[in-house]
Amino acid sequence: MSERERKLLLFFGAAAVILLCFWGYKSYVGKRLQIEMKRQQAQQTLDQAKLFMKSRDAVADEIEWLAKHEPQPEAGEQVPSKLQALAAAEGTRAGLTMKKQDILAATQKEGQENMHYRRAQVKFTVTGEEKKIYAWFDRMHSPDDFRVISELAFVTNREDDSLIDCVVTFDQWYVPLPPEI
């Protein structure tokens, strides 16, 4: 082999080594980027899992409370009248004068047809002393019984400054009876 052939062979060998180094470096960088992307995805998945665990722990207490306090299924026609009777009895017991009592029609928003709970509403207009009205509210507002005050308006009585006219709406959530087949 001549000197010229040896140099040419050495040149091609060096070029091949350099090309192999570039190819190796590019492969290394590509694999490293893939591994880094997978690591970041795993970190995001872990962070989401931690967030879900925290929210699950926060909701677990509410689920336990709901399991203890969930009402028995009732006929939807009876719940508003029972709520009205209860509110009227408690208002009379508190010494309030009932001016008006209305059972509000059950309204369902779009997409709520298959909801587990339904809501019954009654609206009262009463007159009485402020302390007695608050005592009535205290007895009627009972989240443990799925009963709350949703609307409230006070106006000073025109005939007697010591009395207050109050318009209040009570809401009662209930589980409807399952449909009969």
C-alpha positions as semicolon CSV with decimal commas, in nm:
position;residue;x (nm);y (nm);z (nm)
1;M;0,000;0,000;0,000
2;S;0,136;0,336;-0,096
3;E;0,178;0,636;0,130
4;R;-0,102;0,815;-0,047
5;E;-0,344;0,524;-0,001
6;R;-0,254;0,502;0,368
7;K;-0,326;0,875;0,419
8;L;-0,654;0,843;0,230
9;L;-0,752;0,541;0,441
10;L;-0,653;0,728;0,759
11;F;-0,854;1,031;0,645
12;F;-1,165;0,818;0,576
13;G;-1,119;0,642;0,912
14;A;-1,094;0,977;1,094
15;A;-1,400;1,105;0,904
16;A;-1,592;0,788;1,001
17;V;-1,492;0,832;1,370
18;I;-1,600;1,197;1,361
19;L;-1,933;1,105;1,196
20;L;-1,985;0,829;1,454
21;C;-1,916;1,081;1,733
22;F;-2,169;1,328;1,589
23;W;-2,426;1,052;1,545
24;G;-2,359;0,928;1,900
25;Y;-2,389;1,281;2,040
26;K;-2,718;1,345;1,854
27;S;-2,857;1,010;1,974
28;Y;-2,748;1,091;2,329
29;V;-2,914;1,435;2,320
30;G;-3,235;1,290;2,169
31;K;-3,257;1,015;2,431
32;R;-3,179;1,266;2,706
33;L;-3,464;1,492;2,588
34;Q;-3,703;1,196;2,576
35;I;-3,603;1,093;2,927
36;E;-3,642;1,453;3,054
37;M;-3,987;1,481;2,894
38;K;-4,095;1,152;3,051
39;R;-3,959;1,269;3,387
40;Q;-4,154;1,597;3,361
41;Q;-4,472;1,408;3,266
42;A;-4,423;1,175;3,561
43;Q;-4,370;1,476;3,789
44;Q;-4,690;1,638;3,660
45;T;-4,881;1,313;3,712
46;L;-4,743;1,291;4,066
47;D;-4,841;1,653;4,139
48;Q;-5,193;1,589;4,007
49;A;-5,220;1,273;4,215
50;K;-5,116;1,467;4,527
51;L;-5,374;1,735;4,447
52;F;-5,645;1,471;4,399
53;M;-5,550;1,308;4,729
54;K;-5,578;1,642;4,910
55;S;-5,916;1,715;4,754
56;R;-6,033;1,360;4,829
57;D;-5,934;1,404;5,192
58;A;-6,124;1,734;5,205
59;V;-6,434;1,579;5,049
60;A;-6,417;1,259;5,254
61;D;-6,549;1,441;5,562
62;E;-6,837;1,582;5,359
63;I;-6,920;1,238;5,220
64;E;-6,925;1,092;5,572
65;W;-7,148;1,377;5,693
66;L;-7,382;1,324;5,401
67;A;-7,402;0,951;5,471
68;K;-7,506;1,025;5,831
69;H;-7,759;1,300;5,754
70;E;-7,910;1,210;5,418
71;P;-8,291;1,227;5,433
72;Q;-8,519;0,937;5,355
73;P;-8,696;0,950;5,017
74;E;-9,026;1,137;5,026
75;A;-9,306;1,215;4,786
76;G;-9,237;1,548;4,621
77;E;-9,594;1,669;4,676
78;Q;-9,573;1,632;5,054
79;V;-9,243;1,805;5,124
80;P;-9,352;2,167;5,051
81;S;-9,667;2,132;5,262
82;K;-9,470;1,977;5,549
83;L;-9,216;2,260;5,527
84;Q;-9,494;2,519;5,524
85;A;-9,664;2,359;5,825
86;L;-9,333;2,343;6,016
87;A;-9,245;2,705;5,939
88;A;-9,593;2,826;6,031
89;A;-9,592;2,632;6,358
90;E;-9,245;2,757;6,451
91;G;-9,341;3,114;6,356
92;T;-9,654;3,101;6,568
93;R;-9,455;2,949;6,854
94;A;-9,205;3,236;6,824
95;G;-9,491;3,488;6,852
96;L;-9,489;3,616;6,495
97;T;-9,791;3,730;6,296
98;M;-9,818;3,542;5,968
99;K;-9,938;3,768;5,689
100;K;-9,883;3,551;5,385
101;Q;-9,769;3,195;5,311
102;D;-9,687;3,068;4,962
103;I;-9,560;2,738;4,834
104;L;-9,331;2,819;4,542
105;A;-9,346;2,602;4,235
106;A;-9,060;2,358;4,197
107;T;-8,834;2,480;3,919
108;Q;-8,559;2,277;3,767
109;K;-8,283;2,429;3,566
110;E;-8,176;2,269;3,243
111;G;-7,963;1,961;3,305
112;Q;-8,099;1,901;3,657
113;E;-8,362;1,643;3,564
114;N;-8,152;1,352;3,691
115;M;-8,021;1,518;4,007
116;H;-8,034;1,313;4,326
117;Y;-8,190;1,591;4,535
118;R;-8,491;1,810;4,470
119;R;-8,577;2,141;4,636
120;A;-8,903;2,257;4,787
121;Q;-8,952;2,626;4,865
122;V;-9,199;2,818;5,077
123;K;-9,221;3,193;5,112
124;F;-9,353;3,370;5,422
125;T;-9,436;3,730;5,499
126;V;-9,438;3,784;5,875
127;T;-9,447;4,068;6,125
128;G;-9,289;4,064;6,467
129;E;-9,012;4,180;6,692
130;E;-8,661;4,147;6,557
131;K;-8,552;3,914;6,837
132;K;-8,845;3,681;6,774
133;I;-8,780;3,676;6,400
134;Y;-8,418;3,578;6,459
135;A;-8,526;3,305;6,701
136;W;-8,758;3,171;6,428
137;F;-8,473;3,180;6,176
138;D;-8,249;2,996;6,421
139;R;-8,500;2,712;6,454
140;M;-8,579;2,694;6,083
141;H;-8,227;2,716;5,940
142;S;-8,097;2,362;5,988
143;P;-7,834;2,233;5,743
144;D;-7,840;1,896;5,922
145;D;-8,201;1,864;5,806
146;F;-8,117;1,998;5,456
147;R;-8,319;2,313;5,532
148;V;-8,190;2,667;5,478
149;I;-8,302;3,027;5,441
150;S;-8,236;3,125;5,081
151;E;-8,390;3,473;5,061
152;L;-8,447;3,733;5,326
153;A;-8,578;4,092;5,323
154;F;-8,652;4,320;5,619
155;V;-8,871;4,631;5,613
156;T;-8,974;4,848;5,906
157;N;-9,344;4,812;5,987
158;R;-9,544;5,121;5,885
159;E;-9,784;5,110;6,180
160;D;-9,543;5,020;6,462
161;D;-9,172;5,111;6,465
162;S;-9,094;4,836;6,716
163;L;-9,202;4,567;6,467
164;I;-9,039;4,447;6,150
165;D;-9,199;4,308;5,836
166;C;-8,998;4,022;5,696
167;V;-9,020;3,828;5,371
168;V;-8,830;3,500;5,391
169;T;-8,794;3,197;5,167
170;F;-8,712;2,859;5,316
171;D;-8,563;2,582;5,104
172;Q;-8,583;2,213;5,188
173;W;-8,380;1,960;4,990
174;Y;-8,517;1,608;4,974
175;V;-8,465;1,279;4,796
176;P;-8,763;1,200;4,574
177;L;-8,922;0,860;4,577
178;P;-8,794;0,635;4,300
179;P;-9,026;0,615;4,001
180;E;-9,267;0,325;4,010
181;I;-9,245;0,080;3,726
